[in-house]
Structure formats: C-alpha cells, structure tokens
C-alpha cells in the first residue's frame, strides 16, 4: 500500500482570489475526487492544523493507493489533472512524500 502526502502553501493572490479562497477551492476539488477514481482508495484533505504543526502549510492531502501503479493511475486521471491544473496556478509551494506501508 502507498500513502501519498502533499502539502501546499498558496500565493497571496492568484486567479482573482485570495490565498484562503484558493485553498478552500482546492480542498473542495480534491475532496470531490473521492469515489471517482478507481485507484484512489482513501483521501483526506484539510485546512485545519494542530498547534504542534511545524511546517508552513495551508492545505494537506493524504491519499491511499494499493501500489505505485495505482498512485500513477491517480496522478494521470483526468479528474486529478483538472485539480492539478488549477492548483499549479495558485500555489506558492508544494511538498510531497510517498511511502510504503
């Protein structure tokens, strides 16, 4: 099983919206993927963080896939690509970690 973690920070303003507006839109788009991509087993997306968080982050995503092929299929799926195309326009930074469990 593969766990895919991604965290984002957003530009102060992009695409005519504030960072928090774009973050909320990204969260909504990503949550909307649930149940629509066969290789996406679970997805959690949030803008709320515990006080113990040590990274500069505005949105975090955690998804689960059966294997690396499933993660690749998710990354290439047209619905995911639509999210990525929007997110690329509005983010200041992105970090990701994929690990096997």
Secondary structure, 3 states (H helix, E strand, C coil): CEEEEEEEEECCEECCEEHHHHHHHHHHHHHCCCCCCCCCCEEEEECCCCCCCCCCCCEEEEEEECCHHHHHHHHHCHHHHHHHHHHHHHEEEEEEEEEEC
